[in-house]
Amino acid sequence: MRAYFRSIGVGLCGGLGLLAAMAAAAVSAQAQESGPRYYNSPALAAMKPPFSQAVRAGDILFMSGTIGIVPGTRELAPGGIEGETRQAMDNIGAVLKANDLSFDNVVKCTVMLADMAKWRDFNKVYVTYFKPGRLPARSEFGAGGLARNAQVEVECLAYAGK
């Protein structure tokens, strides 16, 4: 009888070890799926920038600051701060869409303006991208110099939970 229990014990230990190994592999695979996901549009990826356009970590999509560059070019959109704002917001919209989100999901924006005197001109365009009463939290500040001498840069966070 003792030998029987000893062999069952070995069988149970071996079975439990296998079960533990399978569980560890499943948890590891799940952790990889739920880890950060990095996004760059194909056009931007071809340029090999030193950043990602967006990173999804859990239920939050963190978007890099965006200026009003016309996609496929290295040129700022024409039309002054209003044109650049519109293009920057359209660029953000494209990143949101590529991640199955919309401006309805944006919860926070940080805005950098080269000239704070153009705050009203920026806001005229900015608010048109959001539903009334659903404006995200926002910080805004003047910047001494933006990439490519842009007049505006916008960085957003979006809720990506179900």
LINMONOR-V180398 format. One record per pair of residues at least 12 apart in sequence whose ideal C-beta (glycine too) atoms are under 7 Angstrom apart, sorted by the first residue. I is the first residue (numbers start at 1). GAP is how many residues later the second one is. If there is no record, write none. Layout:
I;GAP + I;GAP
This chain:
36;19 + 36;20 + 36;21 + 37;19 + 38;14 + 38;17 + 39;13 + 39;14 + 39;15 + 39;56 + 39;59 + 39;60 + 40;12 + 40;13 + 41;12 + 41;53 + 41;57 + 43;28 + 43;29 + 51;13 + 52;12 + 53;42 + 54;41 + 54;45 + 56;43 + 56;104 + 59;100 + 59;101 + 59;102 + 60;97 + 60;99 + 60;100 + 61;38 + 61;40 + 61;96 + 61;97 + 61;99 + 62;95 + 63;29 + 63;32 + 63;92 + 63;93 + 64;91 + 65;47 + 65;88 + 65;89 + 65;90 + 66;22 + 66;25 + 66;26 + 66;87 + 66;88 + 67;17 + 67;21 + 67;79 + 67;80 + 67;81 + 67;83 + 67;85 + 67;86 + 68;15 + 68;16 + 68;17 + 68;19 + 68;20 + 68;82 + 68;84 + 69;18 + 70;17 + 71;20 + 76;72 + 76;74 + 81;37 + 81;40 + 81;41 + 81;70 + 81;71 + 82;39 + 82;42 + 82;43 + 84;66 + 84;67 + 84;68 + 85;37 + 85;40 + 85;41 + 85;67 + 86;39 + 88;64 + 88;66 + 89;36 + 89;37 + 89;40 + 89;65 + 92;62 + 92;64 + 96;62 + 99;61 + 101;57 + 101;59 + 103;26 + 103;27 + 104;27 + 104;30 + 105;53 + 105;54 + 105;55 + 106;30 + 106;50 + 106;52 + 107;29 + 107;30 + 107;50 + 107;51 + 107;52 + 108;28 + 108;29 + 108;48 + 108;49 + 109;27 + 109;29 + 109;45 + 109;46 + 109;47 + 110;29 + 110;45 + 111;27 + 111;29 + 111;41 + 111;43 + 112;29 + 112;31 + 112;34 + 112;40 + 112;41 + 113;27 + 113;29 + 113;30 + 113;38 + 113;39 + 114;29 + 114;32 + 114;36 + 114;37 + 115;36 + 116;26 + 118;33 + 122;30
